[in-house]
Amino acid sequence: MPDKVRIALDAMGGDHGPAVVVAGAALALQKEPAAEFLFFGNAAQVAPLLAARPQLKAVSRLTHTEIAVRMDAKPSQALRYGRWKSSMWLAIEAVKKGAADVAVSCGNTGALMAMAKFELKMLSGIARPAIAALWPTLRGEAIVLDLGASIGADAEHLVNLAMMGAATARILLGIARPTVGLLNIGVEEAKGLEPVREAGRILREEKLPDLDYVGFVEGDDIGKGKVDVVVTEGFAGNIALKTAEGTARQMGEYFRAAMSHSLSARIGYLFARTALRKLKERIDPRRSNGGVFLGLNGIVIKSHGNTDAEGFAAAIGVGHGVVRDELLAKITFALGRHHDYQRQALGGAAS
Amino acid sequence: MPDKVRIALDAMGGDHGPAVVVAGAALALQKEPAAEFLFFGNAAQVAPLLAARPQLKAVSRLTHTEIAVRMDAKPSQALRYGRWKSSMWLAIEAVKKGAADVAVSCGNTGALMAMAKFELKMLSGIARPAIAALWPTLRGEAIVLDLGASIGADAEHLVNLAMMGAATARILLGIARPTVGLLNIGVEEAKGLEPVREAGRILREEKLPDLDYVGFVEGDDIGKGKVDVVVTEGFAGNIALKTAEGTARQMGEYFRAAMSHSLSARIGYLFARTALRKLKERIDPRRSNGGVFLGLNGIVIKSHGNTDAEGFAAAIGVGHGVVRDELLAKITFALGRHHDYQRQALGGAAS
């Protein structure tokens, strides 16, 4: 475990820019006093914000750049004007050069992923990156991946996602041998996509020591908390995530409307407001902010673009946790063992 | 518009069998007095239930069969033992032979789809079937398809889904020119699956008169009611549907827990209970029960397996509505026009 966790921050990302990034870092420092920060961004905007927070400033270094990746830039555009010099690029570069342990950005997701791939390159044995995040469930939290980094997946990629997701769950959920399910559209073996069925077969046969593969799960099993890790390719994963977010908001709207529907309901609201405030905190999307980019030679955390200081601090907290517990080493170890197993299985078959 | 709508019912389907099917038909008859029913099922079970409802019995005919498709049968198994003689098969056969206008079943989805395909065959120009259903939104209701009939889709299939979905929305939502969106994982043109992008191009260029194509939508746009018709292939569609159902239940659980969290909250609940009862009715999943199988030479409606009489009546209501407003004729007409357009476009390009 590293003594100090050094966190590189893209100070210019997100809808609110440096104000939220610096305030979020200050909150994160309260929770993790051993953290150090490398800010990349426009000094004219960032320096005054740091100056107003002496404790944070004491553990921070600021690198000036005038170039910021726009939230609406296409990845190819962002790479064209932002390579070598944008705040986003420099934050990732700090990880690549070993100056930081993790980079956190609330900037443009597509650009962040493109730059992370370009700079950090893929881990050996992993063909494509993934995004994993915490998903609140009735039993606590689950890790769901891929939430949209890569469209489509063959069986081997799904198996890799299962291993990377389980490693992330061990750290973020603190579960020694997380249960893992493959997202599918039916629980019978015969149903669903061929690569999903094939991945199920591999996971069942290989019996990996660090994860407990329990079979297929369906969309409604995610919120039930049926498994600790839900594995799917990025198209379906992104649609599941956004649909869940939309449904949660929709239910919230319905509920607000009901509680102001009549005088009697408004009185009821007054009596229940403490409990409802707690509920609001419980389902606060800021609490589960922070998508982990997996499959790369380095850790990058994506925060929601429109989050506030508290949400950004949560994303930094995710980054801090996965570095402290050496996610990358755990993933590399699990991948290595999986590939040894496959080589032996092939060797066994050939001999 | 047909004088009488003749509805074939698989009396043995669902978790509760004939009790729910017969009671549901009785409720549906109250709403649609011109309906007639053809029941297929075990006479020993169904006849007494009908005898207890003289009004329903007067407009019903019962055909006995001892064979019922099990809820957990694989489609291939169901076809093997249920072809020619199961209650499910006979209900669909009634549609094929013109004895009924629509078949409704709360039985095994996979078996129902397999039998419907086998008996009714695909519409000319449609390669694969789809399931469409009503989805409650903040602005009312939307039609979402495909909810799991076919995995994967090329651009042409997505365009067909758009046309069939729009025809369904015209009838079930009463909107002359429904707005249509393609479900994708980003709103920019460059994002997402290639067939989705290509379908978007076709829909934009062809400017179909009966639908208003508005572009890509994301998962959270469904619940917002951004469009009247959401088009996607069956894997992502099924995962979106199940995830939304799971999230709605999860939010309901959180809310129930909050409202019984303290004495004060329980008092609040008493004051708000009328409003909350109305909310419960509003989000009652029975209200939007009834998936329409599209793309076949005949209309089959799939009800949830674990629904009650009210939910089954809603599914019959969907079937009644699409028959009365001649969904099949509307779909055939729209498909014909689309194919004419494509022929002309090709002819124009060749000349």
Interface residues (C-beta under 8 A of the other chain):
Chain A: K74 G110 P136 T137 L138 G148 I151 G152 L183 I185 G186 E188 A190 K191 G192 L193 E218 G219 D220 D221 I222 G223 K224 T232 G234 F235 A236 N238 I239 A240 L241 K242 T243 A244 E245 G246 T247 A248 R249 Q250 M251 G252 E253 Y254 F255 A257 A258 M259 H261 S262 S264 A265 I267 G268 Y269 L270 F271 A272 R273 T274 A275 L276 K278 L279 R282 I283
Chain B: K74 G110 P136 T137 L138 G148 I151 G152 L183 I185 G186 E188 A190 K191 G192 L193 E218 G219 D220 D221 I222 G223 K224 T232 G234 F235 A236 N238 I239 A240 L241 K242 T243 A244 E245 G246 T247 A248 R249 Q250 M251 G252 E253 Y254 F255 A257 A258 M259 H261 S262 S264 A265 I267 G268 Y269 L270 F271 A272 R273 T274 A275 L276 K278 L279 R282 I283
